[in-house]
Amino acid sequence: MAMFATPQSMHFSEPLALRSGASLRDYMLAYETYGTLNAGHTNAVLVCHALNASHHVAGVYAGQERSEGWWSNMIGPGKPVDTDRFFVIGVNNPGSCFGSTGPMHVNPDTGRVYGADFPVATVEDWVDAQARLLDRLGIGQLAAVMGGSLGGMQALSWTLQYPARVRHAVVVASAPNLNAENIAFNEVARRAIVTDPDFHGGHFYEHGAVPRRGLRIARMIGHITYLSDDVMNAKFGRQLREGLDLKYSTQDIEFQIESYLRHQGDKFSEYFDANTYLLITRALDYFDPARAFDGSLRRALAGTLAKFLLVSFTTDWRFSPARSREIVRALLENRRDVSYAEIDAPHGHDAFLLDDARYLAVVRSYFERIAAETAAQMEARP
Amino acid sequence: MAMFATPQSMHFSEPLALRSGASLRDYMLAYETYGTLNAGHTNAVLVCHALNASHHVAGVYAGQERSEGWWSNMIGPGKPVDTDRFFVIGVNNPGSCFGSTGPMHVNPDTGRVYGADFPVATVEDWVDAQARLLDRLGIGQLAAVMGGSLGGMQALSWTLQYPARVRHAVVVASAPNLNAENIAFNEVARRAIVTDPDFHGGHFYEHGAVPRRGLRIARMIGHITYLSDDVMNAKFGRQLREGLDLKYSTQDIEFQIESYLRHQGDKFSEYFDANTYLLITRALDYFDPARAFDGSLRRALAGTLAKFLLVSFTTDWRFSPARSREIVRALLENRRDVSYAEIDAPHGHDAFLLDDARYLAVVRSYFERIAAETAAQMEARP
């Protein structure tokens, strides 16, 4: 039977101080919860989202059959992260465009829509915002924080910013920072958006415009980097869109891969906010916990107390296994408890969202361990 | 002492029939030659250019010290392709924007600038145009045809279209066709250009406009794919452009890699023609000699008579060594004479234009072999 999800929101009037020096006040966070918080409040799992996702992590909305949460193969009743055992929280980060306060909302200081004036938030700022939400929900310590890609960076950052509040961190298809190529792809996407005449310096809402051209290009670039070479060749190869004859045209669609990318770009430009795209790619660029430690990830991770599961995928060239191994190595150098699985999957970075029996089994068994620990902890209580 | 280059051009009034069914009439080809054609006309080497290059392959223009040809580390007096021994020809392909007839020229059928109406030309069409130029220059058979990347595709196509006119083909950093990812990157670049409001459906010249935004994005994407991950990390890494402090801005330049890419994009948009970009990326997409043989490269290459040198570079992820090996394998299955060098170079696809002692030595020794064969052939003449 389907699990039903109910979007909720929480208002925060205390200003959230951001790493940039700016602050955010009078903001809302959209979130969802699944399962039941136990009496000791020890079974909470926070799920952090990546670029194009939201607080709608699992379940479906009543009456909307096709509204599955973005990680519903992973999270739900009887799923690897079992909501019959865990109280799972999904939260939309500030600056995003799925319900939490973001660039399309009104700036309480000016009475105008934020647009490009929405303050740049970092992964660390998001984690702070998430921690406040947990305070409100009465959750002192998380059984686990988990996320893939940019979500994995947030999970990692939790163990640094709030070491005592995290028992386990599950970091999937992630990296300790972006490399030059990652930043380069983000920058091309941002330039496509910013130079779209419909962007209007980020205040396009007031012009009744949407920089769709830029968003389309950004998404097309993104899609290429989410997929592996192999899976693109397997799915599309050099297949023509129509029949066998070439059209000899520079502007018409000729190959299936072109059709797929244009479709993805079009869809995305219908619902994603351009300023959010800029903000989230910048948060990706900025994340670099080793920066304050002269580039030493070992020293950066010295303060962590959590236990870790890291997962990477062999064909992920956006956040390659080598990047996950950097984190594993730095944790081991600090004698932390680390499990690591490198899944031989053909799907590239996208693999973290897909069904792969080995991947799901690794996460399931890790969460069984967490559940057992949580139960033992409860019994040991006076 | 510098070798001086002199651009020349040849007019062709006979229509060139193109694979698309269209034809090109009254066109010019810009070309340059270096060295001296020997008495037997047996020492000619044709050099084919890739996307962003021209007939100006080697030497410098008198009075312009910094005008070196794009392959002048490879070609010139005493260079691996020694112009003291070989008569080297560089030719700009029709549709390009460096002197040969292209989209910015007047269509003799309409009296209007071609713009988007310039006919789509394929690698095979370019080879036909090159063959006609050689006819005019009195060159029946080439000692060698050579090129890198898209230029390598032309060299390979020469051995299929005019097997008896090519003794050796030197195919560097190339591929038997584009894979889905290659086409995908081309398509994103094309969409950026075509959706730029200044593109005006490809007739921007009449509007006094240039789709610079699109060209910038196209070039930035291109640059990322020319470089390896490693070399980007080594050259730029996460280095900030200014000092140590983050600006926390989505639109300002923060990282050196952003500054580099924007600069490359700006430069390119000043001199490269948008319609040419579309045409040349389409020629890349279309090239696929195995297509007419149910995908069998072995059968496609059965008609070749030339000897081959193939070179690839380990960190080239645009045209990876695996793609060169496909060609090598298909040639060996046809019992052709093939030499193959896989150079362990960090520079990605760009490596084919750079100084790498092993790479230059491989080409040098291959051309020494060609020179020896050519000399023996001359002596054996009655």
Interface residues (C-beta under 8 A of the other chain):
Chain A: L18 R19 S20 G21 A22 A116 P119 V120 T122 N177 L178 N179 A180 E181 I183 A184 F185 E187 V188 R190 R191 A192 V194 T195 D196 P197 G202 R213 R216 I217 M220 I221 H223 I224 L227 D229 M232 N233 K235 F236 G237 R238 L246 Y248 S249 T250 Q251 E254 F255 I257 E258 L261 R262 G265 N275 L278 L279 T281 R282 D285 Y286 D288 R291
Chain B: L18 R19 S20 G21 A22 A116 P119 V120 T122 N177 L178 N179 A180 E181 I183 A184 F185 E187 V188 R190 R191 A192 V194 T195 D196 P197 G202 R213 R216 I217 M220 I221 H223 I224 L227 D229 M232 N233 K235 F236 G237 R238 L246 Y248 S249 T250 Q251 E254 F255 I257 E258 L261 R262 G265 N275 L278 L279 T281 R282 D285 Y286 D288 R291
